[in-house]
Amino acid sequence: MSGGLERYLLVAVGSCARYALGGWVSARTGGTFPWGTLIVNVTGCFVIGVFLTAAVDRLVLDPRWRLLVAVGFCGGYTTFSTLAFETSKLLDARSVAFATLNVAGSFVAGIVAVRLGSAIAERMW
């Protein structure tokens, strides 16, 4: 299997895992709070934390594994895990201002973008 195809497959597997777990949790919690999304984000953070710490600091792995698991699977599962990991690395480097900017910027800009997109869609349709 080519490297490109492996990445697409892992993104697909990650996306399917997110959909399945999120739906399963939401069906059991009634949907009044997005528990499925919260659990997916937290478990994705756990997986990327374990994997990247082991892959970068502890194990000698082919660099393609980082791409496949962290970007492929975790990227398909949740991009929040990448945000959390990168922010953690900024904190490790004592770049509190950049860590704060990364989190606040992502959330605030993300919410603004959702609201802007919704407003545009409402006007168009």
N, C-alpha and C positions, 0 to 999 in steps of 0.2 A: 504494500500500500504506500502511495506517495505521501510525503510530509504534508502537502497541501490538503489532501483528502482526509488525513488523520485529524488535522485542525478542525475541518468542517464537521467531521463526525463527533468530535468531542464537544464542540459548541452545540451541536444538535442534542447530544446526550445531556449536557448541562441544562439546556433549555427545557427538555422533556422532564428532567428531574425537578426543576423549579415548578413547572406546570403541575406535575403530579403531586408533589408535596404541598404546594400552596393550595391546590384544590382540596386535597384530603383534609388539611387543617381547617380551612374555611368551612367545609361541610360539617365539621364537628364543633365549631365554635359559634356558628350562627351568623357570621359575617358582620357583626356590629362594630368590630375593630379588625383591621387587616393583620390578624395573627399569622396567617400564612406567609405574607410578605416579610413580617418581622422575623419569623423563624427561618425562612430561607436566607435572609440577610445575615443573621447571626451565625447560622451553620456554615454559610459560605465564608464568612470571616474566619471561623475556626479552621476550616479546611485549608484556606490559603495561608493562614498563619503557620499551621503545622507543616504544610508542604514546602512553602518557600523558605522557612527557617531551616528545615532539613536539607532542602536542595541547594541552598546557597551557603549555609554555614556549616553543615555537618557531613553531608554525603558528597561523594564525587559522582555526579550524574551528568549525562550528556545534556548540554544546554537546551536541546530540543524538548526535554521533559518539562522544563519550566514553561516553555511556550505552550506545550500541549495541555498540561494540567492547569496551570495558573491562568493563562490567557484563554485556552480552549474551553476546558470544562468549567472552571470557575467564572470565566467571562460569560459563558452561556447561562450559568446558574444564577449569578448575580454580579453586577458590576460594583455593587456596594462593597463587596469584599476587597476589591482593588482600591477603592477610595480609602477604606479603613486601613489597609496594609500600608499604602503610601503615606498616609497621615501618621501612622505609627512610626515609620522610618524617619519622617521629618521631626517627630518628637524625640526619637533616639539621637538625632543630630542636633538637638536643642534648638531647632528652628520653630519655636512656638508660634511666631507670627505667621510663617508660611503654613504651618499645620492648621492654624485657625482660619487663615484665608482659604485653604483648600476645602475645609469642611463648610464654612459659612458660604463661600462662593458657590460650591456645588449645590448646597441646599437652597440658598436664596435664588441663585440664577436658575436652578431647576424648577422651582416653584413659579418664578416669573415666566419662564419659558412655557410651562404647562398652561398657565393662565392666558398668556398671549396666544398660544396655539388654539386654546379653547375659544377665545374671543374671535379669532380669525375664522375658525370653523363655524361658529354661530352666525357670523355675518354672511359667510359664503352659502351656508345651507340653512 
